[in-house]
């Protein structure tokens, strides 16, 4: 499988840095952003396979970030990070097209499995988007 290009969005510096480093050690190409605004700017400049987005952030929260990501790159798979108290927000995010959500603090191996599955789905969706219907002659 190709190296997964991942965007990690979380306003907690220590958490974001630690998780980014752990994912890089597992051979992912990780770019991190401290806010929804920064994430949207990065998505406008670079293509990512998967984004992990924290729901609770100041400014643009994770749900609004997800909604705006859908407008920029509809095929970008998004996994939402949520605290125990806001599982409903994770479920709400699924309604807006999130691939999945995971509760913080999360097991890195569980998160990695979700990232790999999301990346596979993105590849399939991209292939389907590129297929053009054949014209048939009657």
Backbone bond lengths (Angstrom), bond angles and torsions (degrees), N, CA, C in turn:
res aa  C-N    CA-C-N  psi(-1)  N-CA   C-N-CA  omega(-1)  CA-C   N-CA-C  phi
1 X - - - 1.453 - - 1.528 109.31 -
2 X 1.320 115.90 146.40 1.466 120.75 -179.50 1.528 110.57 -68.04
3 X 1.321 116.22 163.18 1.457 120.51 175.85 1.524 107.79 -70.03
4 X 1.315 115.92 127.90 1.461 121.75 -176.86 1.522 109.72 -80.42
5 X 1.325 115.50 130.66 1.463 122.13 175.89 1.527 107.40 -93.12
6 X 1.326 115.07 115.92 1.456 121.40 -171.45 1.520 111.33 -120.27
7 X 1.325 116.10 136.66 1.453 121.87 172.70 1.519 107.60 -108.41
8 X 1.325 117.08 121.93 1.461 123.24 -179.62 1.524 108.18 -108.83
9 X 1.338 116.35 119.86 1.464 121.32 -175.44 1.523 109.30 -120.32
10 X 1.334 116.19 113.98 1.462 121.42 178.81 1.515 108.20 -158.65
11 X 1.329 116.77 136.67 1.467 120.14 -178.03 1.519 113.43 -81.75
12 X 1.335 118.67 -11.63 1.466 121.41 178.24 1.527 108.61 -85.48
13 X 1.327 116.14 105.73 1.465 121.85 -174.31 1.526 113.48 -54.62
14 X 1.328 117.61 -49.67 1.473 120.78 -176.85 1.527 110.90 -62.52
15 X 1.313 116.68 -46.24 1.463 120.71 179.99 1.518 110.57 -61.44
16 X 1.350 115.88 -48.66 1.472 121.41 -177.22 1.525 110.99 -61.00
17 X 1.342 116.41 -46.48 1.467 120.46 -178.05 1.524 111.19 -64.44
18 X 1.329 116.02 -44.42 1.473 120.37 -179.57 1.527 110.75 -63.15
19 X 1.329 116.74 -47.53 1.467 120.09 -179.23 1.527 110.72 -65.15
20 X 1.329 117.52 -41.32 1.473 120.59 178.47 1.522 110.33 -59.13
21 X 1.323 117.20 -45.21 1.465 120.69 179.90 1.527 111.69 -64.18
22 X 1.312 117.02 -39.95 1.472 120.29 179.47 1.535 110.78 -66.43
23 X 1.323 116.93 -37.34 1.464 119.87 179.06 1.536 111.43 -73.39
24 X 1.325 116.91 -35.52 1.470 120.34 176.61 1.528 110.37 -62.31
25 X 1.334 116.88 -37.28 1.469 120.83 178.19 1.523 111.61 -65.54
26 X 1.319 116.19 -18.21 1.466 121.31 178.39 1.538 110.83 -99.91
27 X 1.312 115.42 22.09 1.473 122.94 173.01 1.520 115.46 71.26
28 X 1.314 118.25 32.12 1.455 120.92 174.06 1.521 108.65 -101.75
29 X 1.322 115.45 147.51 1.464 122.05 175.17 1.531 106.18 -90.10
30 X 1.340 116.50 97.90 1.457 121.58 -171.53 1.530 111.56 -103.36
31 X 1.329 115.12 128.78 1.463 122.87 170.21 1.517 104.92 -116.11
32 X 1.337 117.09 134.99 1.459 117.05 -179.65 1.515 111.53 -117.57
33 X 1.333 114.22 153.16 1.461 122.33 -179.99 1.523 108.12 -136.13
34 X 1.338 115.79 143.73 1.458 121.17 -176.91 1.527 113.06 -92.77
35 X 1.338 117.32 -2.71 1.465 119.62 -177.96 1.525 110.30 -155.87
36 X 1.329 114.44 163.48 1.458 119.36 175.48 1.509 111.48 -62.31
37 X 1.335 115.97 -39.47 1.465 120.28 179.98 1.532 110.97 -60.94
38 X 1.340 115.96 -45.53 1.462 120.58 179.54 1.530 110.50 -63.82
39 X 1.323 116.52 -39.81 1.467 121.03 179.39 1.525 111.03 -61.54
40 X 1.322 116.77 -44.94 1.468 120.69 -178.74 1.524 110.87 -64.41
41 X 1.325 116.13 -37.32 1.463 120.66 177.26 1.533 110.06 -63.63
42 X 1.334 117.15 -43.79 1.471 121.60 179.77 1.534 111.08 -64.58
43 X 1.327 116.63 -41.21 1.466 120.88 -179.39 1.528 110.70 -64.37
44 X 1.324 116.52 -30.11 1.457 120.61 176.54 1.516 112.97 -70.11
45 X 1.342 117.29 -20.49 1.468 121.99 -176.67 1.519 113.95 -104.64
46 X 1.344 117.06 -26.22 1.459 120.65 -172.39 1.525 109.73 -140.09
47 X 1.313 116.02 149.34 1.458 121.23 177.71 1.529 109.78 -91.53
48 X 1.319 116.00 133.09 1.462 122.17 177.17 1.519 108.85 -120.59
49 X 1.338 115.90 153.49 1.463 120.95 176.41 1.522 110.76 -83.84
50 X 1.338 115.25 -42.22 1.462 121.51 -174.72 1.526 108.44 -142.29
51 X 1.329 115.80 144.92 1.460 121.41 172.85 1.524 108.20 -121.80
52 X 1.319 116.01 135.78 1.461 121.85 172.17 1.521 104.85 -108.09
53 X 1.331 116.48 119.76 1.463 120.73 -172.41 1.529 110.28 -126.08
54 X 1.341 115.30 124.28 1.455 120.42 175.50 1.526 108.60 -70.15
55 X 1.319 116.86 139.06 1.463 120.02 -178.95 1.524 111.52 -75.59
56 X 1.331 116.72 -45.21 1.474 120.10 -175.30 1.521 110.27 -92.29
57 X 1.326 115.49 101.74 1.461 121.72 177.06 1.524 107.79 -140.56
58 X 1.337 116.97 148.31 1.465 118.81 174.51 1.531 109.80 -68.63
59 X 1.311 116.24 158.16 1.468 119.38 -178.02 1.511 108.88 76.51
60 X 1.316 116.46 -127.53 1.466 120.93 178.05 1.525 107.82 -77.31
61 X 1.332 117.63 116.66 1.468 119.50 -179.87 1.536 110.22 -76.96
62 X 1.318 115.60 177.90 1.459 120.46 -175.63 1.517 114.67 -63.60
63 X 1.339 116.95 -36.35 1.468 120.02 179.93 1.530 110.21 -67.01
64 X 1.321 116.81 -44.86 1.473 120.14 178.61 1.534 110.30 -66.86
65 X 1.331 116.91 -37.88 1.469 120.48 176.20 1.522 109.61 -59.73
66 X 1.336 116.91 -45.30 1.463 122.23 177.61 1.534 110.55 -58.03
67 X 1.319 117.29 -46.78 1.467 120.71 -179.04 1.529 111.16 -60.79
68 X 1.330 116.86 -39.96 1.471 120.36 179.85 1.533 111.29 -73.72
69 X 1.339 116.87 -34.63 1.476 120.36 176.35 1.529 108.91 -59.58
70 X 1.331 117.22 -42.97 1.470 121.91 -179.13 1.528 110.98 -56.57
71 X 1.336 117.68 -33.68 1.463 121.08 -179.85 1.532 111.50 -75.66
72 X 1.334 116.99 -32.73 1.471 121.36 -178.32 1.527 110.75 -82.26
73 X 1.340 116.44 -47.91 1.467 121.98 -176.82 1.531 108.58 -141.06
74 X 1.325 117.32 88.28 1.465 120.69 -175.92 1.531 114.27 -60.55
75 X 1.326 117.43 -21.66 1.466 119.92 -178.07 1.528 113.47 -93.64
76 X 1.331 117.74 -3.91 1.461 120.36 178.35 1.521 108.34 -69.72
77 X 1.327 116.18 122.04 1.463 120.92 179.63 1.526 108.92 -80.61
78 X 1.333 116.71 133.63 1.453 122.26 -177.41 1.521 109.78 -120.29
79 X 1.332 115.29 128.47 1.458 122.19 172.92 1.524 106.10 -110.07
80 X 1.325 116.17 125.58 1.458 120.43 -178.44 1.525 110.98 -92.06
81 X 1.320 115.96 141.04 1.460 122.56 174.04 1.519 107.45 -101.27
82 X 1.317 116.85 129.45 1.450 119.80 -179.15 1.523 110.80 -138.16
83 X 1.314 115.51 151.28 1.456 120.61 174.75 1.518 109.52 -81.21
84 X 1.342 116.56 165.78 1.472 120.54 -179.57 1.522 112.09 -55.57
85 X 1.340 116.87 -36.24 1.459 121.06 -175.45 1.523 112.96 -73.51
86 X 1.329 117.81 -14.40 1.471 118.34 -175.54 1.527 112.84 -124.23
87 X 1.332 116.01 41.89 1.464 120.28 176.60 1.532 109.93 -60.87
88 X 1.355 116.71 -34.55 1.465 120.20 178.97 1.533 110.27 -57.93
89 X 1.332 116.22 -36.55 1.471 120.07 179.17 1.528 110.50 -64.79
90 X 1.327 117.03 -36.76 1.464 120.36 176.44 1.509 111.39 -63.34
91 X 1.328 115.56 -42.41 1.466 120.69 177.66 1.527 109.94 -64.88
92 X 1.345 116.54 -41.50 1.465 120.73 177.11 1.531 110.38 -59.28
93 X 1.338 116.29 -41.03 1.461 121.14 178.64 1.513 112.35 -60.42
94 X 1.328 117.10 -34.49 1.460 120.77 178.28 1.543 109.43 -62.55
95 X 1.335 117.05 -34.55 1.465 120.97 178.71 1.527 111.07 -64.83
96 X 1.341 116.23 -27.81 1.468 120.49 179.54 1.531 112.28 -93.60
97 X 1.311 116.41 10.18 1.457 119.15 172.99 1.514 116.32 102.42
98 X 1.341 117.88 10.95 1.463 118.77 175.22 1.518 108.93 -64.82
99 X 1.318 116.65 145.10 1.464 120.71 177.87 1.526 109.65 -67.29
100 X 1.329 115.73 -43.43 1.460 121.08 -176.89 1.521 107.95 -168.74
101 X 1.315 116.00 178.16 1.459 120.22 172.10 1.518 108.33 -137.03
102 X 1.303 115.47 158.19 1.459 121.23 178.89 1.529 107.53 -138.67
103 X 1.323 115.23 143.73 1.459 120.72 -176.45 1.522 110.67 -89.10
104 X 1.356 115.35 133.35 1.463 121.85 176.91 1.521 108.78 -84.15
105 X 1.321 119.54 145.83 1.467 125.53 -7.94 1.529 109.20 -72.01
106 X 1.318 115.95 146.57 1.460 118.93 -174.05 1.522 111.01 -113.86
107 X 1.321 114.09 153.06 1.457 121.44 173.79 1.529 107.27 -76.43
108 X 1.326 117.22 125.77 1.467 120.84 -175.69 1.525 111.44 -61.93
109 X 1.322 118.02 -37.27 1.464 119.62 179.57 1.530 111.53 -66.29
110 X 1.346 117.13 -39.41 1.473 120.08 176.18 1.523 110.33 -63.73
111 X 1.329 115.89 -42.42 1.461 120.61 178.96 1.528 110.33 -63.27
112 X 1.319 117.18 -42.22 1.460 121.91 179.91 1.526 111.29 -60.56
113 X 1.322 117.20 -40.41 1.469 121.15 177.79 1.528 109.75 -61.69
114 X 1.337 116.88 -44.39 1.476 120.56 178.73 1.527 110.67 -63.52
115 X 1.330 116.80 -40.57 1.469 121.02 179.49 1.526 110.04 -62.86
116 X 1.331 117.09 -45.67 1.471 120.56 179.94 1.530 111.08 -63.30
117 X 1.339 116.66 -42.50 1.471 120.25 178.47 1.531 110.76 -63.65
118 X 1.338 116.23 -42.63 1.469 120.54 179.19 1.519 110.54 -63.22
119 X 1.321 117.08 -40.30 1.465 121.13 179.25 1.534 110.58 -64.12
120 X 1.345 116.63 -41.80 1.466 119.55 177.39 1.532 110.13 -60.05
121 X 1.329 116.18 -43.33 1.469 119.41 179.92 1.524 110.54 -63.15
122 X 1.325 117.04 -39.85 1.472 119.74 178.72 1.530 110.44 -61.29
123 X 1.340 116.97 -42.80 1.469 120.26 -179.98 1.527 110.71 -61.86
124 X 1.326 117.04 -41.18 1.468 121.26 179.31 1.527 109.74 -65.39
125 X 1.344 116.44 -45.05 1.476 120.53 179.66 1.522 110.97 -62.26
126 X 1.335 117.05 -40.11 1.469 120.07 179.35 1.521 110.70 -64.73
127 X 1.347 116.51 -40.19 1.467 119.99 178.13 1.524 110.19 -62.22
128 X 1.334 116.94 -44.79 1.463 120.68 179.84 1.525 110.97 -63.39
129 X 1.324 117.00 -37.83 1.466 120.84 -179.55 1.525 111.42 -66.78
130 X 1.343 116.64 -28.91 1.469 120.44 -178.25 1.517 112.55 -84.54
131 X 1.341 117.18 -20.18 1.455 119.82 179.91 1.517 108.84 -70.64
132 X 1.303 114.42 133.27 1.460 119.15 178.09 1.527 107.69 -109.27
133 X 1.315 116.99 139.36 1.464 117.52 178.87 1.531 110.56 -64.33
134 X 1.301 114.59 140.49 1.460 119.45 179.98 1.520 109.53 -79.42
135 X 1.322 115.22 143.86 1.452 119.67 175.38 1.511 108.05 -84.19
136 X 1.305 115.95 135.84 1.465 117.96 178.75 1.522 109.28 -112.48
137 X 1.322 114.76 141.58 1.461 119.87 177.72 1.516 107.70 -96.84
138 X 1.317 116.53 131.80 1.466 119.80 179.83 1.500 110.64 -89.66
